[in-house]
Amino acid sequence: MSEQYKDFIQSKTEQIPVVSKTDVVVVGAGPAGLSAAVSAARNGCSVTLIERYHHLGGMASGGMVLVLDDMVNQGNEIVTTGLVTEFVDRMEHQDGAVYPPAEDCLKNWEMWQKWSRWGCINFHEPGMPQSILHAVAFDPDAWKRVSLDLVREAGVNLRLHSWFSEAVVEGGKVTGVICQTKLGRQAIMADMVIDATGDLDLAASAGADFIQGEYIVTTVFRLCDVDTDKAEAFEYANPEEYKKLDRMARRVIGGAWGMWWLKTPLPGIVWCNCPHMTGYDGLSPEGMVAAEYEGRERMMNLLAFARENIPGFENAKMLGAAEQLGIRQTRLLRGEYVVTKDDVTSRRHFADSVCRGRDYYTPYRALLPKGLDNLIVAGRHYSVDSDAQKSSREIPPCMVQGEAAGVAVSLALNSNSALRDVDATLIQKQMRAQGADPGDIPSSNALIEKALAS
Ligand SMILES: Cc1cc2nc3c(=O)[nH]c(=O)nc-3n(C[C@H](O)[C@H](O)[C@H](O)COP(=O)(O)OP(=O)(O)OC[C@H]3O[C@@H](n4cnc5c(N)ncnc54)[C@H](O)[C@@H]3O)c2cc1C
């Protein structure tokens, strides 16, 4: 952020080549952006998808966030469907996804021992053992491969190695985006734009209102040559001793959820969703470099401890840290509706719900900025309070948001209208036709407030 710098220079004015003209441009190819691009293309739009890195997937692949959760409601029904289901099926077909069959989704110690180290447990449930639920452990490279397949099959014009830097705004509309590439700056012009950067880069540049959020950051990593059978056998045979060692391990890494290691579809390779670190700004290069140094130091300390002390980890080695620093929250849109913590925890249902995860619903209005007619957002930067975002930003619901945004832009283009004038019931109808659950039908435990319905 510029406030921390005191010297400035004036940049040169330049002519920027227009490299693509398209119905829709999607910036950011993480879970939300990928889904938005595929959904819009399948609905007949020409789509350009822009991504700064060399791979697709955002936090799901580059960030090595390797469990899909928030997929079921309290009644154990799968609520994140559509592209999410298609994605999981394709990864499973490539041996890149593991999840419990429906008959294993029970609350007992036998299933706990079978599935907890895959991360397929209800983390929100107090007491032990927690219920086993439908969550999916996956391989990051399978995610990248499936993403590329989906994008190519849908006919999306993919532009990797293109770092979005500036929105072109004319009369309340974003008419294009400018990206930095090795060849210099390039412009992509479009009728509709979708911000799926996770950090609201595009909408912020276009002048949308936002707040600056912050949450823990994590340098996720994987270890290889772990004898997971031995580690689990030790844990279940010696629960008290294991608990003690585990507490020490978590002290060494300095910030981790209850289960600091989880199994992955690749034998002997475990995923470590830690260390969690506070006080780093996920937008600032200085902050992210500092987090990289600190995270890598902490993970090597944990590896040394685990090798020395935890049965099954004697021969463990560092397979590597994620390519991307794990950023959970930065800018959050202040859009037509701001989802609150109370909305999430009370399971408030909205008449214009276009997406759901677990038991929370996202209204269409929470994807729309104020004052810009043709911009919609999808992903972890949607219009939500900081606290509410912490429990409503998992990968599957972000994908459903993206799928809904793709439908919304196609409807707006077809009716030549502003995005805020698109009838949310038409989005819901098309989502259903695509096999996705837009949350239009509330679960029996939802809080229904007619006053909020648009
Ligand atoms: C450490 C960690 C652990 C998590 N654990 C879980 C979990 O267990 N299960 C779960 O379901 N979710 C988990 N989450 C949450 C989840 O990973 C994210 O909320 C989700 O990936 C958000 O998806 P997104 O598409 O909105 O954003 P991202 O995944 O952040 O994707 C944004 C994409 O936009 C691209 N981009 C950004 N800026 C630009 C730019 N200027 N130009 C071009 N491209 C750009 C990025 O490179 C990236 O590809 C976790 C997150 C973190 C960080």
The ligand as an SDF file (V2000), in Angstrom:
LIG
                    3D

 53 58  0  0  0  0  0  0  0  0999 V2000
   -3.4850  -21.9950    4.1400 C   0  0  0  0  0  0  0  0  0  0  0  0
   -4.8980  -22.1280    3.7090 C   0  0  0  0  0  0  0  0  0  0  0  0
   -5.6290  -23.2380    4.0930 C   0  0  0  0  0  0  0  0  0  0  0  0
   -6.9500  -23.3950    3.6560 C   0  0  0  0  0  0  0  0  0  0  0  0
   -7.6320  -24.5320    3.9600 N   0  0  0  0  0  0  0  0  0  0  0  0
   -8.7500  -24.8490    3.2750 C   0  0  0  0  0  0  0  0  0  0  0  0
   -9.2950  -26.1510    3.3100 C   0  0  0  0  0  0  0  0  0  0  0  0
   -8.7910  -27.0290    4.0180 O   0  0  0  0  0  0  0  0  0  0  0  0
  -10.3780  -26.4270    2.5430 N   0  0  0  0  0  0  0  0  0  0  0  0
  -10.9670  -25.4950    1.7370 C   0  0  0  0  0  0  0  0  0  0  0  0
  -11.9260  -25.8330    1.0260 O   0  0  0  0  0  0  0  0  0  0  0  0
  -10.4780  -24.2130    1.6950 N   0  0  0  0  0  0  0  0  0  0  0  0
   -9.3870  -23.8850    2.4250 C   0  0  0  0  0  0  0  0  0  0  0  0
   -8.8340  -22.6170    2.3420 N   0  0  0  0  0  0  0  0  0  0  0  0
   -9.5630  -21.5500    1.6290 C   0  0  0  0  0  0  0  0  0  0  0  0
   -9.4340  -21.6150    0.1150 C   0  0  0  0  0  0  0  0  0  0  0  0
   -8.2020  -22.1380   -0.2850 O   0  0  0  0  0  0  0  0  0  0  0  0
   -9.6080  -20.2440   -0.5380 C   0  0  0  0  0  0  0  0  0  0  0  0
  -10.5500  -19.4710    0.1360 O   0  0  0  0  0  0  0  0  0  0  0  0
  -10.0090  -20.4320   -1.9910 C   0  0  0  0  0  0  0  0  0  0  0  0
   -8.9450  -21.0280   -2.7070 O   0  0  0  0  0  0  0  0  0  0  0  0
  -10.3840  -19.1160   -2.6170 C   0  0  0  0  0  0  0  0  0  0  0  0
  -10.5240  -19.2960   -3.9970 O   0  0  0  0  0  0  0  0  0  0  0  0
  -10.4420  -18.0180   -4.9600 P   0  0  0  0  0  0  0  0  0  0  0  0
  -10.5660  -18.5330   -6.3500 O   0  0  0  0  0  0  0  0  0  0  0  0
  -11.3900  -17.0010   -4.4820 O   0  0  0  0  0  0  0  0  0  0  0  0
   -8.9980  -17.3880   -4.6780 O   0  0  0  0  0  0  0  0  0  0  0  0
   -7.4710  -17.9880   -4.9100 P   0  0  0  0  0  0  0  0  0  0  0  0
   -7.5140  -19.4380   -4.6480 O   0  0  0  0  0  0  0  0  0  0  0  0
   -6.6590  -17.1130   -4.0920 O   0  0  0  0  0  0  0  0  0  0  0  0
   -7.2810  -17.7450   -6.4490 O   0  0  0  0  0  0  0  0  0  0  0  0
   -7.0450  -16.4600   -6.9900 C   0  0  0  0  0  0  0  0  0  0  0  0
   -6.3550  -16.6010   -8.3430 C   0  0  0  0  0  0  0  0  0  0  0  0
   -6.1880  -15.3130   -8.9200 O   0  0  0  0  0  0  0  0  0  0  0  0
   -4.8550  -15.1650   -9.3600 C   0  0  0  0  0  0  0  0  0  0  0  0
   -4.5200  -13.7350   -9.2820 N   0  0  0  0  0  0  0  0  0  0  0  0
   -4.4950  -12.9740   -8.1750 C   0  0  0  0  0  0  0  0  0  0  0  0
   -4.1510  -11.7180   -8.4670 N   0  0  0  0  0  0  0  0  0  0  0  0
   -3.9480  -11.6760   -9.7960 C   0  0  0  0  0  0  0  0  0  0  0  0
   -3.5470  -10.6530  -10.6940 C   0  0  0  0  0  0  0  0  0  0  0  0
   -3.3020   -9.4080  -10.2600 N   0  0  0  0  0  0  0  0  0  0  0  0
   -3.4220  -10.9660  -12.0060 N   0  0  0  0  0  0  0  0  0  0  0  0
   -3.6600  -12.2250  -12.4570 C   0  0  0  0  0  0  0  0  0  0  0  0
   -4.0220  -13.2480  -11.6370 N   0  0  0  0  0  0  0  0  0  0  0  0
   -4.1770  -12.9630  -10.3310 C   0  0  0  0  0  0  0  0  0  0  0  0
   -4.0520  -16.0100   -8.4070 C   0  0  0  0  0  0  0  0  0  0  0  0
   -2.7780  -16.3430   -8.9050 O   0  0  0  0  0  0  0  0  0  0  0  0
   -4.9620  -17.2160   -8.2250 C   0  0  0  0  0  0  0  0  0  0  0  0
   -4.7800  -18.1590   -9.2460 O   0  0  0  0  0  0  0  0  0  0  0  0
   -7.5420  -22.4020    2.8340 C   0  0  0  0  0  0  0  0  0  0  0  0
   -6.8110  -21.2640    2.4670 C   0  0  0  0  0  0  0  0  0  0  0  0
   -5.5060  -21.1390    2.9010 C   0  0  0  0  0  0  0  0  0  0  0  0
   -4.7100  -19.9280    2.4560 C   0  0  0  0  0  0  0  0  0  0  0  0
  1  2  1  0
  2  3  1  0
  2 52  2  0
  3  4  2  0
  4  5  1  0
  4 50  1  0
  5  6  2  0
  6  7  1  0
  6 13  1  0
  7  8  2  0
  7  9  1  0
  9 10  1  0
 10 11  2  0
 10 12  1  0
 12 13  2  0
 13 14  1  0
 14 15  1  0
 14 50  1  0
 15 16  1  0
 16 17  1  0
 16 18  1  0
 18 19  1  0
 18 20  1  0
 20 21  1  0
 20 22  1  0
 22 23  1  0
 23 24  1  0
 24 25  2  0
 24 26  1  0
 24 27  1  0
 27 28  1  0
 28 29  2  0
 28 30  1  0
 28 31  1  0
 31 32  1  0
 32 33  1  0
 33 34  1  0
 33 48  1  0
 34 35  1  0
 35 36  1  0
 35 46  1  0
 36 37  1  0
 36 45  1  0
 37 38  2  0
 38 39  1  0
 39 40  1  0
 39 45  2  0
 40 41  1  0
 40 42  2  0
 42 43  1  0
 43 44  2  0
 44 45  1  0
 46 47  1  0
 46 48  1  0
 48 49  1  0
 50 51  2  0
 51 52  1  0
 52 53  1  0
M  END
$$$$
